[in-house]
């Protein structure tokens, strides 16, 4: 699997750097005669179809706005007989809600979900559509990038994909250039340098780190624990723990968690970190209230917006600093395909297939036009027409030679829930690093 993921990244490097090679989108309208519903080579037959969509984004923000735009465009430009309803589910309720609906055979037609362990349960229960097979049937395979496909296959441990990506992302630290200049610090290359930068920023009266610690949004905090764990234990640290080859309570894992606890105790995350949302943390970076913000390349969407008070070049990016190159080197990145989209197998028909075909063939350009972000699909935009932040993201993706997953990717549901909930105690001094990792190990032992 490790070789497979590395191969995925090598493909990614090629596809990200050769923009001119991206596939052009076929026209939805044309002089083609209507084709039978089962023949996807002709014009859309405009089948009557109503789809219920459940997702974790507000319908007018981020991926929620993007999904609704695709639905609206499909209805207005292609199929007037298509209708949809969009339901918001809080992210902290997503897995429980979907599992309950799956058990009662009442899944939405399309729904957001988590890749890795959670989606494996739905695949095993034969609840969701084999997306890979459907892309082949509709002639749309080439519109999902090989890198995204390989990463999704790796996460679900399958030889096909059962989900559609909503991002092809690298993760790391975004930083406010003006605050770095004010404190007289430079981008750190090593973990020791990173800690020195945090202290210098703090001593200069600048909050070093912005992170979301609010209930339901604590993934940012666990990502930082993961960053330290990987750089000090190895790229496969979390997989080894999930597979039982290591224990979450092993010294390296506990030390990484304790490092985050120490930073919180030193004041590096500011006051009341457990009330900070992801959106607020991002604005703290852009508004100059904090110097460093851990997030993914999808954050370019926010940086490209008018909300970014730092301007078109005021925010930079650096990969997780290295502790020991022989353990995890600088060209290794945390990567993900975002929260994914699945299709309910029970309600899937040719009407849904025609919509999926339109979705995958148009979302790449729609995301680039509205957000300047890469979603794991081909797009026709050229580098000259991209913002500086979008180019920066593509450059970082192009540097990746190997990858590791986020903290909870390989965890079972209850283990993941424990990690996400208890990290709040780690940030407030309610748990030591060892106690935090012990709680995760207990959840894993009981699962």
C-alpha positions as CSV (number, residue, x, y, z in Angstrom):
1,X,0.0,0.0,0.0
2,X,2.9,2.3,0.8
3,X,4.3,1.8,-2.8
4,X,0.8,2.5,-4.1
5,X,0.5,5.8,-2.3
6,X,4.0,6.9,-3.4
7,X,3.1,6.0,-7.0
8,X,0.0,8.1,-6.6
9,X,2.1,11.1,-5.6
10,X,4.4,10.7,-8.5
11,X,1.4,10.8,-10.9
12,X,0.2,13.8,-9.0
13,X,3.5,15.7,-9.5
14,X,3.1,15.1,-13.3
15,X,-0.5,16.1,-13.5
16,X,-0.2,19.2,-11.3
17,X,2.8,20.6,-13.3
18,X,1.5,20.0,-16.8
19,X,-1.5,22.2,-16.8
20,X,-1.8,22.3,-20.6
21,X,-2.5,18.6,-20.6
22,X,-5.7,18.9,-18.6
23,X,-8.7,17.4,-20.4
24,X,-11.1,19.8,-22.0
25,X,-14.7,19.7,-21.0
26,X,-17.3,18.3,-23.5
27,X,-20.2,20.6,-24.4
28,X,-23.5,19.8,-22.7
29,X,-25.5,21.2,-25.5
30,X,-25.1,20.2,-29.1
31,X,-26.7,18.8,-32.2
32,X,-26.5,15.2,-31.1
33,X,-29.8,13.3,-31.2
34,X,-31.1,12.1,-27.8
35,X,-29.7,8.7,-26.8
36,X,-31.2,5.9,-24.8
37,X,-30.8,6.4,-21.1
38,X,-28.3,3.5,-20.9
39,X,-26.2,5.0,-23.7
40,X,-24.0,7.8,-22.3
41,X,-22.3,8.7,-25.5
42,X,-25.1,11.0,-26.7
43,X,-27.0,13.9,-25.4
44,X,-28.5,13.9,-21.9
45,X,-32.0,12.4,-22.2
46,X,-33.4,14.8,-19.5
47,X,-34.8,12.1,-17.3
48,X,-37.0,13.2,-14.4
49,X,-34.9,12.9,-11.3
50,X,-35.1,14.3,-7.7
51,X,-32.1,13.9,-5.5
52,X,-31.7,14.5,-1.8
53,X,-28.2,15.7,-0.9
54,X,-26.9,15.8,2.7
55,X,-23.6,17.5,3.5
56,X,-21.6,19.3,6.2
57,X,-21.3,22.6,4.4
58,X,-23.8,25.5,4.4
59,X,-25.4,25.7,1.0
60,X,-24.0,29.1,0.4
61,X,-20.4,28.5,1.6
62,X,-17.4,26.5,0.3
63,X,-18.2,23.0,-1.0
64,X,-21.9,23.6,-0.2
65,X,-22.1,26.5,-2.6
66,X,-20.1,24.5,-5.2
67,X,-22.4,21.5,-5.1
68,X,-25.5,23.7,-5.3
69,X,-24.0,25.6,-8.3
70,X,-23.4,22.3,-10.1
71,X,-27.0,21.2,-9.4
72,X,-28.3,24.6,-10.6
73,X,-26.2,24.6,-13.7
74,X,-27.3,21.0,-14.6
75,X,-31.0,21.9,-14.1
76,X,-30.7,25.2,-16.1
77,X,-28.4,24.2,-18.9
78,X,-29.0,20.5,-19.4
79,X,-32.0,18.8,-17.6
80,X,-35.0,20.9,-16.6
81,X,-36.5,17.8,-15.1
82,X,-33.8,17.5,-12.5
83,X,-34.6,18.8,-9.0
84,X,-32.8,18.6,-5.7
85,X,-33.0,19.3,-2.0
86,X,-30.0,20.1,0.1
87,X,-29.7,19.3,3.8
88,X,-27.0,20.5,6.2
89,X,-25.6,18.1,8.8
90,X,-23.2,19.3,11.5
91,X,-19.8,17.7,10.9
92,X,-19.7,16.3,14.4
93,X,-23.0,14.4,13.7
94,X,-22.1,13.2,10.2
95,X,-20.8,9.7,10.9
96,X,-23.5,8.8,13.5
97,X,-26.3,10.2,11.3
98,X,-25.2,8.4,8.1
99,X,-24.7,5.1,10.0
100,X,-28.2,5.4,11.4
101,X,-29.7,6.1,8.0
102,X,-27.7,3.2,6.4
103,X,-29.0,0.8,9.1
104,X,-32.6,1.8,8.2
105,X,-31.9,1.8,4.4
106,X,-32.8,5.4,4.2
107,X,-29.6,7.0,2.9
108,X,-29.8,10.3,1.0
109,X,-29.2,10.0,-2.7
110,X,-25.8,11.8,-2.3
111,X,-24.1,12.4,1.0
112,X,-20.8,13.7,2.4
113,X,-18.8,11.2,4.4
114,X,-15.4,10.4,5.7
115,X,-12.9,8.3,3.7
116,X,-10.8,5.7,5.4
117,X,-12.3,3.5,8.1
118,X,-15.8,5.0,8.0
119,X,-16.4,4.5,4.3
120,X,-15.1,0.9,4.5
121,X,-18.1,0.0,6.7
122,X,-20.5,1.2,4.0
123,X,-18.6,-0.6,1.3
124,X,-18.7,-3.8,3.3
125,X,-22.5,-3.4,3.8
126,X,-23.0,-2.8,0.1
127,X,-24.6,0.5,0.8
128,X,-22.9,2.8,-1.7
129,X,-22.3,2.9,-5.5
130,X,-19.1,1.6,-7.1
131,X,-18.1,5.0,-8.4
132,X,-15.2,3.6,-10.4
133,X,-17.5,1.3,-12.4
134,X,-20.0,4.1,-13.0
135,X,-17.3,6.5,-14.2
136,X,-16.3,3.8,-16.7
137,X,-19.9,3.2,-17.8
138,X,-20.6,6.9,-18.4
139,X,-17.2,7.6,-20.0
140,X,-16.1,10.0,-17.3
141,X,-13.1,8.2,-15.8
142,X,-10.5,10.6,-17.1
143,X,-12.2,13.6,-15.4
144,X,-11.1,12.4,-11.9
145,X,-7.3,12.7,-11.7
146,X,-5.2,9.5,-11.3
147,X,-3.7,10.9,-8.1
148,X,-7.1,11.4,-6.5
149,X,-8.3,8.0,-7.6
150,X,-5.2,6.3,-6.2
151,X,-5.4,8.2,-2.9
152,X,-9.1,7.2,-2.5
153,X,-8.4,3.6,-3.3
154,X,-5.6,3.6,-0.7
155,X,-7.8,5.1,2.0
156,X,-10.6,2.5,1.4
157,X,-8.1,-0.3,0.7
158,X,-10.0,-1.2,-2.5
159,X,-9.1,-1.5,-6.2
160,X,-11.9,0.9,-7.2
161,X,-13.4,4.1,-5.8
162,X,-16.7,4.3,-3.9
163,X,-16.5,8.0,-3.4
164,X,-15.9,11.3,-5.2
165,X,-13.2,13.7,-3.9
166,X,-13.9,17.3,-2.9
167,X,-10.3,18.2,-2.8
168,X,-6.8,17.1,-3.6
169,X,-4.9,18.7,-0.9
170,X,-1.6,18.9,0.9
171,X,-1.6,20.2,4.5
172,X,0.9,22.3,6.4
173,X,1.4,25.7,8.0
174,X,0.1,29.0,6.5
175,X,1.9,32.0,7.9
176,X,1.4,35.8,8.0
177,X,4.4,37.3,6.3
178,X,4.0,40.7,8.0
179,X,4.0,39.2,11.5
180,X,7.1,37.1,10.7
181,X,8.9,40.2,9.5
182,X,7.8,42.1,12.6
183,X,9.2,39.5,14.9
184,X,12.3,39.1,12.7
185,X,11.8,35.3,12.1
186,X,12.1,33.2,8.9
187,X,10.3,30.1,7.7
188,X,11.6,27.2,9.8
189,X,13.0,24.1,8.2
190,X,13.4,21.9,11.3
191,X,11.3,21.2,14.3
192,X,13.8,22.9,16.6
193,X,13.7,26.0,14.4
194,X,9.9,25.9,14.5
195,X,9.8,25.9,18.3
196,X,12.3,28.8,18.3
197,X,10.0,30.7,15.9
198,X,7.0,30.1,18.2
199,X,8.8,31.4,21.2
200,X,10.2,34.5,19.4
201,X,6.8,35.4,18.1
202,X,5.3,35.0,21.6
203,X,8.0,37.1,23.2
204,X,7.3,39.8,20.6
205,X,3.7,39.9,21.7
206,X,2.3,38.0,18.7
207,X,0.1,35.0,19.1
208,X,2.1,32.2,17.4
209,X,-0.6,29.8,16.5
210,X,-4.3,29.9,15.5
211,X,-6.2,26.7,15.8
212,X,-9.8,25.6,16.1
213,X,-10.6,23.9,19.4
214,X,-14.3,24.3,19.4
215,X,-16.5,21.2,19.7
216,X,-17.0,19.5,16.4
217,X,-14.0,21.3,14.8
218,X,-11.1,19.9,16.8
219,X,-9.6,18.2,13.7
220,X,-7.1,21.1,13.4
221,X,-5.7,20.4,16.8
222,X,-5.3,16.6,16.1
223,X,-3.7,17.4,12.8
224,X,-0.9,19.2,14.7
225,X,-0.5,16.2,17.0
226,X,-0.3,14.1,13.8
227,X,2.3,16.4,12.3
228,X,4.7,16.0,15.2
229,X,4.0,12.3,15.5
230,X,4.9,11.6,11.9
231,X,8.0,13.7,11.9
232,X,9.3,12.0,15.0
233,X,7.9,8.5,14.6
234,X,7.5,8.0,10.9
235,X,5.1,8.5,8.0
236,X,3.4,5.2,8.8
237,X,3.0,5.9,12.5
238,X,-0.8,6.1,12.6
239,X,-1.2,3.1,10.3
240,X,1.0,1.0,12.5
241,X,-1.0,2.0,15.6
242,X,-4.3,1.2,13.8
243,X,-3.0,-2.2,12.6
244,X,-1.8,-3.1,16.1
245,X,1.9,-3.1,15.1
246,X,2.4,-0.2,17.5
247,X,0.4,1.2,20.4
248,X,-0.9,4.7,20.7
249,X,0.7,4.9,24.1
250,X,4.2,4.2,22.8
251,X,6.7,6.9,23.9
252,X,6.9,8.7,20.5
253,X,3.1,9.0,20.2
254,X,2.7,10.3,23.8
255,X,5.6,12.7,23.4
256,X,4.1,14.3,20.3
257,X,0.8,14.9,22.1
258,X,2.7,16.3,25.1
259,X,4.4,18.8,22.8
260,X,1.1,20.2,21.8
261,X,0.0,20.4,25.4
262,X,3.2,22.2,26.2
263,X,2.6,24.7,23.5
264,X,-0.9,25.3,24.7
265,X,0.4,25.8,28.3
266,X,2.9,28.3,27.1
267,X,0.2,30.4,25.6
268,X,1.0,29.8,21.9
269,X,-2.6,29.1,21.0
270,X,-3.9,32.2,22.8
271,X,-6.8,32.2,25.2
272,X,-9.9,30.2,25.1
273,X,-8.7,28.0,22.2
274,X,-11.6,25.6,22.8
275,X,-14.1,28.3,21.7
276,X,-12.3,29.1,18.4
277,X,-13.9,27.8,15.2
278,X,-12.0,26.9,12.0
279,X,-13.4,29.9,10.3
280,X,-12.4,32.2,13.1
281,X,-8.8,30.7,13.2
282,X,-8.4,31.4,9.5
283,X,-9.5,35.0,9.9
284,X,-7.1,35.4,12.8
285,X,-4.3,34.6,10.4
286,X,-5.6,36.8,7.6
287,X,-6.3,39.7,10.0
288,X,-2.9,39.6,11.6
289,X,-4.1,38.4,15.0
290,X,-2.0,35.2,14.8
291,X,1.1,34.3,12.9
292,X,0.7,30.6,11.9
293,X,-2.4,28.5,11.0
294,X,-2.3,24.8,10.3
295,X,-4.7,24.0,7.4
296,X,-4.8,22.5,3.9
297,X,-4.3,23.8,0.4
298,X,-8.1,24.2,0.2
299,X,-7.5,27.3,2.4
300,X,-6.5,29.1,-0.9
301,X,-10.2,29.5,-1.5
302,X,-10.4,31.8,1.6
303,X,-7.1,33.5,0.7
304,X,-8.5,34.3,-2.8
305,X,-11.6,36.0,-1.3
306,X,-12.1,39.6,-0.2
307,X,-12.0,38.3,3.4
308,X,-8.2,38.1,3.2
309,X,-7.0,41.4,4.7
310,X,-3.4,40.3,4.2
311,X,-3.7,40.8,0.5
312,X,-2.7,38.9,-2.6
313,X,0.8,38.0,-1.3
314,X,0.5,38.5,2.5
315,X,0.2,34.8,3.4
316,X,2.8,32.1,2.8
317,X,3.0,28.4,3.3
318,X,5.5,25.9,4.6
319,X,5.4,22.1,5.0
320,X,5.7,20.5,8.4
321,X,9.3,21.1,9.6
322,X,11.5,18.1,9.8
323,X,12.8,16.5,13.1
324,X,15.0,13.8,11.5
325,X,15.1,13.4,7.7
326,X,15.7,9.7,8.0
327,X,12.4,9.3,9.8
328,X,10.2,11.7,7.7
329,X,11.7,14.1,5.1
330,X,10.5,17.5,3.9
331,X,9.1,16.1,0.6
332,X,6.6,14.0,2.6
333,X,3.2,15.8,2.9
334,X,0.0,15.1,4.8
335,X,-2.5,14.6,2.0
336,X,-6.2,14.1,1.7
337,X,-9.1,14.3,-0.8
338,X,-11.3,16.2,1.6
339,X,-14.7,15.1,2.9
340,X,-15.9,12.9,0.1
341,X,-19.3,12.4,-1.6
342,X,-21.0,9.0,-1.8
343,X,-24.1,7.8,-3.8
344,X,-26.7,5.6,-2.2
345,X,-26.8,2.3,-4.0
346,X,-30.4,1.6,-3.4
347,X,-31.7,4.8,-5.0
348,X,-29.2,4.9,-7.8
349,X,-30.5,4.8,-11.4
350,X,-29.7,6.2,-14.8
351,X,-31.0,9.6,-13.8
352,X,-28.5,9.7,-11.0
353,X,-25.8,8.5,-13.4
354,X,-26.4,11.3,-15.8
355,X,-26.1,13.8,-13.0
356,X,-22.9,12.2,-11.8
357,X,-21.5,12.4,-15.3
358,X,-22.2,16.1,-15.4
359,X,-20.9,16.6,-11.9
360,X,-17.5,15.1,-12.5
361,X,-17.1,16.7,-15.9
362,X,-17.7,20.2,-14.7
363,X,-16.7,20.6,-11.0
364,X,-13.0,21.0,-11.8
365,X,-13.6,24.2,-13.8
366,X,-16.4,25.4,-11.4
367,X,-14.0,25.1,-8.4
368,X,-11.2,26.9,-10.2
369,X,-13.5,29.7,-11.3
370,X,-15.2,30.3,-8.0
371,X,-12.5,29.4,-5.5
372,X,-9.2,28.9,-7.3
373,X,-8.9,25.5,-5.7
374,X,-8.1,22.0,-6.9
375,X,-10.7,19.3,-6.1
376,X,-9.2,16.2,-7.7
377,X,-10.7,16.7,-11.1
378,X,-9.3,18.0,-14.4
379,X,-9.8,21.6,-15.3
380,X,-9.1,23.8,-18.3
381,X,-7.7,26.8,-16.5
382,X,-4.1,27.8,-17.4
383,X,-1.5,29.1,-15.0
384,X,-1.6,32.6,-16.4
385,X,-5.2,32.9,-15.3
386,X,-4.7,31.7,-11.7
387,X,-4.2,33.7,-8.5
388,X,-0.9,33.7,-6.7
389,X,-2.3,31.5,-4.0
390,X,-3.6,28.9,-6.4
391,X,-0.2,28.7,-8.1
392,X,1.4,28.4,-4.7
393,X,-0.8,25.4,-3.9
394,X,0.0,23.7,-7.2
395,X,3.7,24.3,-6.6
396,X,3.4,22.6,-3.1
397,X,1.5,19.7,-4.6
398,X,4.2,19.3,-7.2
399,X,6.9,19.0,-4.4
400,X,5.2,16.0,-2.8
401,X,7.2,12.8,-3.3
402,X,5.5,10.7,-0.6
403,X,2.4,11.2,1.6
404,X,0.9,10.3,4.9
405,X,-2.7,10.5,6.1
406,X,-4.3,12.7,8.7
407,X,-4.6,11.6,12.3
408,X,-8.0,9.8,12.3
409,X,-7.9,8.4,8.8
410,X,-7.1,4.8,9.9
411,X,-9.0,4.9,13.2
412,X,-12.3,3.2,13.8
413,X,-15.3,5.5,14.5
414,X,-15.1,5.3,18.3
415,X,-11.4,5.7,18.4
416,X,-11.6,8.8,16.1
417,X,-14.4,10.2,18.3
418,X,-12.2,9.9,21.4
419,X,-9.2,11.5,19.7
420,X,-11.3,14.5,18.5
421,X,-13.1,15.0,21.8
422,X,-10.3,14.6,24.2
423,X,-7.9,16.8,22.4
424,X,-9.8,19.7,24.0
425,X,-8.6,18.5,27.4
426,X,-5.0,18.3,26.0
427,X,-5.3,21.9,25.0
428,X,-6.5,23.1,28.4
429,X,-4.3,21.0,30.6
430,X,-7.0,18.6,31.6
431,X,-4.9,15.7,30.1
432,X,-1.2,15.1,29.7
433,X,0.1,13.7,26.4
434,X,0.3,10.3,28.0
435,X,-3.2,10.5,29.4
436,X,-4.6,11.6,26.0
437,X,-2.9,8.7,24.2
438,X,-4.1,6.3,26.8
439,X,-7.7,7.3,26.2
440,X,-7.2,6.6,22.5
441,X,-5.6,3.3,23.2
442,X,-8.4,2.3,25.5
443,X,-11.0,3.1,22.9
444,X,-9.1,1.1,20.4
445,X,-8.8,-1.9,22.7
446,X,-12.6,-1.8,23.4
447,X,-13.5,-1.5,19.7
